[in-house]
Amino acid sequence: MAFGPASRLGVSLFDETPPLERVPGSSADELETMIRAVYRQVLGNAYVMESERLAVPESQFKQGDLSVREFVRAVAKSDLYRSRFFENVPRYRAIELNFRHLLGRAPDGYEEMKQHSAILDTQGFEAEIDSYLDGDEYQNRYGENIVPYIHGYKSQGKTMVQFTHTFELVRGASSSSLKGNLAGKSPRLNALVIQATPTAVVSPGSSGATFRTPPGVARTRLGVGASEGGKVYRIEVTGYRSNTVNNISKFRRSNQVYLVPYEKLSQEYQRIHRQGGVIASITPID
């Protein structure tokens, strides 16, 4: 699926950075580059102070006693990772971040997230980490010596829902996993995965990038339904000005979701633009 230049979609860093692989004879500088790449991927671009680095696993990696996969495991099971991405975030946020950090993609669906929730319930945190690193998917893509990387944004083999959820989870490579979105520590995908709802894929520099699915079922159905042989479309809109409440700026963004029959799309476009809204995405509803 060609969706436009990576620079417009907020994934140019992933698209332009080739995978790193440890090979026999790798230099000290190359090994240091790999170590930093593992921290960046596994810790979701979070800043790591020198005092927080894992001195013993790093030394073992440099000496060849740990493969890239085992060094990734050491970082993912560390107190540094656990405190940032497990103990201080809701469960389903922790799971979706594990997918991003360890497999380089968003969860494929609610069933997959439930499976990992069951692992946490029955076996605990370390078994949850092992379930990613010991799985066939990790082995087939990364093996023992390739640093994990973000890959789901290219959409091969993905449904539209899975594809858009990858962008929801990974865009904003320059910011950390917990600071690159208005959701913060709240799950980004939980309700979207449960309802199999696609999300906006727009340039981070556009006004539409401020769209965030409103809480609850905030959908307005316009018109009775699709005409014979037609479809209903979900329009995600941002840019509306909220009313001033308690001296909060009237320029605060307000998001809306509309369900619109095909024959009313043109009319709805005009209404949205007249009211100052910005269309973040339009997707057909099957």
N, C-alpha and C positions, 0 to 999 in steps of 0.2 A: 504494500500500500504506500504510494507516494503521497506524503502529507505536507510537503513543503520543506524548505531549507531548515536544517537542524538549528541554525542560529536564530531562526524565528520562533522555534518551539521550545527553547530553553534547554536543549540537550546537546548543544554543540561541543561541550567539553567531553561528553561520553563519545560522541561521534568522531571526534578528531584525535582521541587518545588511543593508540593501538594497545591491545592486550600485552601485559608483561608476563614473560615466562622465564623461569629459572632454567638455565642450561649449564652443562658442565663447563667449567672455566669462567663462570660469571665473575666479573671483577668486584672489588670491595665497593666501588661506587655504584655499580649496578645492583648489588645486594641491598645497599642502603636505599636506593630508589624504590626497590620492591617493598622494603619494610614500610616506607612512608606511604606507598600506594595501598598496602594492606590496612594501615591505620585509617587512611582516608576513606576507603570503601567500607570497611567493617564498622567504623565509628561514624559513618554518615557525615563526613566532612567536619566533624566536631574538632575544635582546637585541642591538641594534646600537648600539655606542658612536658618539658624534658623529665621532670620528676615523676610524671605519670607513665612514662614509657616502660615497657616490660623488659627489663635489662636481661634477665636470664633467658627467656624465650628468644630474644633478639640474638644473643650470643650463640645459642644452640642453632638457630637458623643460619647464621653466618658460618658456623663450623660445619654445616651440612648434616647436623643431627636431627633437624626438623625440616620437613618439606614445606612448601608454601601452604598446602592444605592444613598441616598440623600447626603452623604458625597462626593461620587464620583461626583455627580452633582455640588456640591459647588466648588470642585477643578476644574472641567472642565469649569465652567463659570467664574472662577476667572480671575483677571487681569493678574496673573502669566501665566495661560494657554493661554489666549487670545493674550498676547503680544508675546509669543514664537511660537505658533502654528497656529495663524490665521492672525494677522495683518502684520507679517513680512515674510510670505511665500505665494507663488501663491495659487490660490483657490483650484486647484485639489490636490495639495500637502496637504493643510489643510484638505481636505475631506478624503484622504487616511490615514492621521494620526489619524483622528477621528475614523476611522474604527479600526485601530490598538489599539488605547488607550482605547476605550470604548467598543468595541465588541470583541477585541482580535483576529482579522482576517483581511485579505485583502479584498477589495471590490470584489464582485462576477463578476462584469462586468461593461461595460460602462453605461448601463441603470441605474444601481444602483447609480453610481456616478452622473449621470444627475439628478436623483430624489433629491439628496441632494444639488446639485447646485441650483435647483429650489427653495428649501426651503430657502437657503441663499438669493436668489433674492427677494422672496416674504415675508419672515417672519423674516429673520435676524439670527445673530449668536446664540442667546440663544435658539431659536426654533430649530436650527440645532442640538445643543447639546441634547435638549429634545427628538428629534426624535429617537436617539439611545437608550437613557435610558428608554423611555416610550414604546418602541416597544416590540412586543411579543418575539423576539429573545433574547433580554436582559433578560426579565422576565423568560423565559423558562430555560435559562442557568445559570443565576446568582441569580435571585430572589432579595429579599431585602437585604440579608445579606452575600452574597459571594463576595469577592473581584474579579473584572474582571481579567482574565488571558489570555495569548496567547494560542490558541488552534488549529488554522487552519492548522498547519504543519503536523498533523497526517492524513490528507487527506480524512477522512471519508466523503463520499457524495460529494467530490470535483472532478471537471474535472482536467485534467493535467494542463491546463492553470491556474485555480484558485489555485491549489496546489503549483505550482512553484512561483506564485505571492506572496503567503504568505511568502515564504523564502526571496524573494526580499525585502519585507517590514520589516521583523522582525528579521532577523539574526544579530548576534552581540549583544547579550544581555548585554554585559559589557559596551557598548557605547550608547550614547543618540540617540534619533530618528533623530536628525539633524547632528550628527557627525559620524555615523557609516557607511557611504557610500560616494563614490565619488560624488554622486549627490547633497549632501548637502541639501540646501533648495529647489532645483528643484524637480518637481514631479518624482517619480521613476516609477510609473505605468501608467501614463496617456496614452501615445502612445501605450504601451503594451496592456492596457485594450481595447482601441479603436480597435486595430488590432487583439485582441485575440491571442497574441503571447506569448508562453511559454518562460521562462528564465532558465538560468543555475542553477542547484542545485548541488553544489560541496562543498568540505570542505573549510572553510575559510582559512585554513593553506596551501592550495595548490596554485600553480601558476594560475590555472584556476579561482580562486576566484577574480582575478583582472579584469575579464571580465565585461564590461558594454556596453550595446547596443549602438553602435555609433549613433550620431545624423543623422537625415534624413533617407533615405532608402538605407542603406549601405549594400546591399546584392549583392553577385556575383554569378550568375548562371553558374554552370559548367556542360557542356553537354546540349543537346537539351531538355531533359526531361526524365521522367520515362519510362522505357521499359514497354512492355505490361505486365500487372499484377504486375508491380513493384511499387515502391514509390520514392518520392523525400524526402531527409532528409535535415534539417537545421542544419548546424554545426557552433557552436559559438567558436571562437578561440581567445586566448589572448597570450601574451608572445612575439609577434613580436617586433623587435627593430625598432623604428622610425628613419628616417634620421635626422642627426644633423641640427637643424634650429636655427639660432640666438644664437648659443652656448648652446642650451638646450641639456642636456645629451642624447646621442644616445641610452641609456638604457631605455628611457621612453617607457611605454607599449603602444601598438597599437592593437586595437581589430578589428576583421573582422567577417562577417557573410557570409557563403557560402551555396548555395542550390545545392545539389549533388544527382544525380540519384543513386539508389541502386548499380547498377553494377560498379559504379566508386568510391564507398566508400573506398575500399582498396587502390586504387591508390591515393586518396586524403589524407588518413591517412599518407601515406609515404611522400607525398609532404609537408604536414604541419610539420611533425617531422623533416624533413631535413632542413626546414627553421627556426627551433627553436621555432615553435608555440606550444601552449598547448591547447588541446581541452577542453573547458569548458563544453559543452553539445552537445548532438546529439538528435534531436527530429524529428519524422516523420511529414510530412506535408500532411494533409488529402486532 
